[in-house]
């Protein structure tokens, strides 16, 4: 079984999920803000996603980490390396709660988890699946240095696929 890492950056800490994180996660997934991820989701579907984000650690050696503001202790969202039957390749994904957007937390978190995936898991390439209407996530993928890969497999045929190289 893989030990779930705790990663520290200058401002956020990336830490394992806790039951207390469910409320914020559920709030986002049930809202219209989740439209770029296929939502809004029912409580049952969101709970299954929450549990799958955690279960991937024991099943695949990767999964989700919560983004916690080091200064305040507030949970700001999530970053993860997704794997399994729903993902053709290892995917670097992120979600932020509304109050945390626009402050660079997703960039710091994604950069740290991508480095961990390369240095510790030895994953040579990651992808980020982005809804074509999600301009903020496209800009973040590009800021992270990822490039569009038109030939990559994708879970949703309409998704843009950004490729990250180690």
PLY file of the C-alpha trace (Angstrom):
ply
format ascii 1.0
element vertex 166
property float x
property float y
property float z
element edge 165
property int vertex1
property int vertex2
end_header
0.00 0.00 0.00
1.26 3.45 -0.93
1.79 5.96 1.83
-0.20 9.06 0.98
2.29 11.93 0.83
2.10 15.31 2.47
3.68 17.94 0.24
4.52 21.43 1.39
4.95 24.47 -0.85
5.48 28.09 0.10
1.78 28.70 0.82
-0.32 25.54 0.59
0.12 22.13 2.15
-1.09 19.18 0.08
-2.44 16.61 2.49
-4.53 13.44 2.57
-8.28 13.79 2.44
-10.31 13.85 5.67
-14.00 13.20 6.28
-14.31 16.88 7.25
-13.34 17.82 3.66
-16.59 16.35 2.36
-18.71 19.45 3.04
-16.67 21.80 0.84
-16.17 19.17 -1.85
-19.88 18.34 -1.92
-20.79 22.01 -2.08
-18.66 22.53 -5.17
-19.75 19.32 -6.89
-23.45 20.05 -6.33
-23.12 23.60 -7.69
-23.20 24.96 -11.22
-19.46 25.58 -10.86
-18.90 21.84 -11.45
-20.29 22.04 -14.99
-16.78 21.74 -16.47
-16.38 18.39 -14.69
-19.69 16.97 -15.86
-21.76 18.30 -12.96
-23.67 19.38 -11.05
-23.66 16.01 -9.29
-26.12 14.40 -6.93
-24.96 13.73 -3.39
-24.61 10.01 -4.18
-22.45 10.60 -7.27
-20.33 13.26 -5.55
-19.78 10.91 -2.59
-18.64 8.16 -4.95
-16.18 10.57 -6.59
-14.89 11.72 -3.19
-14.33 8.12 -2.11
-12.71 7.19 -5.43
-10.30 10.12 -5.10
-9.10 8.63 -1.82
-9.26 4.95 -2.86
-6.93 5.48 -5.80
-4.02 5.72 -3.37
-4.32 2.09 -2.32
-5.39 0.87 -5.76
-2.98 2.75 -8.03
-0.39 4.51 -5.85
-1.77 7.95 -6.66
-4.89 9.92 -5.94
-6.14 13.22 -4.58
-4.65 15.55 -2.01
-6.48 18.43 -0.43
-5.00 21.91 -0.82
-4.79 23.56 2.59
-3.76 27.14 3.16
-0.69 26.87 5.39
-1.38 30.23 7.03
-5.08 29.78 7.85
-5.64 26.01 7.82
-8.55 26.51 5.41
-9.15 23.80 2.80
-9.01 25.49 -0.61
-9.73 22.59 -2.96
-8.04 19.53 -4.35
-5.30 18.42 -6.70
-4.82 14.85 -7.83
-3.19 12.29 -10.05
-6.09 10.24 -11.36
-5.82 6.71 -12.69
-8.02 3.71 -13.23
-10.60 2.62 -15.78
-12.07 6.10 -16.28
-8.72 7.61 -17.26
-6.78 6.46 -20.36
-3.57 7.93 -18.86
-2.43 9.37 -15.54
-4.24 12.68 -15.24
-3.15 15.75 -13.29
-6.36 17.43 -12.22
-7.34 20.24 -9.89
-10.36 21.98 -8.45
-10.54 25.06 -6.27
-13.31 26.41 -4.11
-14.55 29.83 -5.30
-12.85 31.93 -2.62
-9.45 30.40 -3.45
-9.47 31.09 -7.18
-7.16 33.65 -8.72
-4.46 33.52 -6.03
-2.04 31.00 -7.57
-2.85 28.14 -5.18
-3.79 25.72 -7.99
-0.53 26.46 -9.79
1.56 25.82 -6.67
-0.35 22.65 -5.84
-0.26 21.24 -9.36
3.45 22.03 -9.71
4.25 20.22 -6.46
2.15 17.14 -7.21
3.50 16.93 -10.76
7.07 17.00 -9.38
6.16 14.27 -6.87
4.67 12.12 -9.64
7.87 12.40 -11.66
10.40 12.12 -8.82
8.67 9.52 -6.63
6.25 7.61 -8.87
8.45 7.94 -11.98
5.49 8.81 -14.19
7.03 10.11 -17.40
4.02 11.96 -18.75
0.73 13.22 -17.39
-2.29 14.69 -19.10
-4.91 17.16 -17.98
-8.39 16.73 -19.44
-10.01 20.15 -19.79
-13.48 21.10 -20.97
-13.01 23.35 -24.02
-15.13 26.06 -22.37
-13.03 26.10 -19.19
-10.65 28.92 -20.08
-9.21 29.17 -16.54
-8.12 25.52 -16.50
-6.69 25.81 -20.02
-4.65 28.84 -18.93
-3.41 26.98 -15.87
-2.37 23.95 -17.93
-0.48 26.25 -20.28
1.12 28.12 -17.36
2.28 24.73 -16.07
4.04 24.23 -19.42
1.62 21.62 -20.79
0.87 21.55 -24.50
-2.20 20.42 -26.39
-2.08 16.82 -27.59
-4.76 16.34 -30.25
-3.90 12.63 -30.63
-4.29 11.63 -26.98
-7.11 9.38 -25.85
-9.69 11.11 -23.73
-12.60 10.04 -21.53
-14.86 12.65 -23.14
-14.38 13.17 -26.89
-14.90 16.92 -26.51
-12.15 17.37 -23.88
-8.93 19.18 -24.66
-5.91 17.14 -23.59
-2.89 19.00 -22.25
0.28 16.92 -21.96
2.84 17.46 -19.18
6.32 15.99 -19.65
8.78 15.22 -16.86
0 1
1 2
2 3
3 4
4 5
5 6
6 7
7 8
8 9
9 10
10 11
11 12
12 13
13 14
14 15
15 16
16 17
17 18
18 19
19 20
20 21
21 22
22 23
23 24
24 25
25 26
26 27
27 28
28 29
29 30
30 31
31 32
32 33
33 34
34 35
35 36
36 37
37 38
38 39
39 40
40 41
41 42
42 43
43 44
44 45
45 46
46 47
47 48
48 49
49 50
50 51
51 52
52 53
53 54
54 55
55 56
56 57
57 58
58 59
59 60
60 61
61 62
62 63
63 64
64 65
65 66
66 67
67 68
68 69
69 70
70 71
71 72
72 73
73 74
74 75
75 76
76 77
77 78
78 79
79 80
80 81
81 82
82 83
83 84
84 85
85 86
86 87
87 88
88 89
89 90
90 91
91 92
92 93
93 94
94 95
95 96
96 97
97 98
98 99
99 100
100 101
101 102
102 103
103 104
104 105
105 106
106 107
107 108
108 109
109 110
110 111
111 112
112 113
113 114
114 115
115 116
116 117
117 118
118 119
119 120
120 121
121 122
122 123
123 124
124 125
125 126
126 127
127 128
128 129
129 130
130 131
131 132
132 133
133 134
134 135
135 136
136 137
137 138
138 139
139 140
140 141
141 142
142 143
143 144
144 145
145 146
146 147
147 148
148 149
149 150
150 151
151 152
152 153
153 154
154 155
155 156
156 157
157 158
158 159
159 160
160 161
161 162
162 163
163 164
164 165
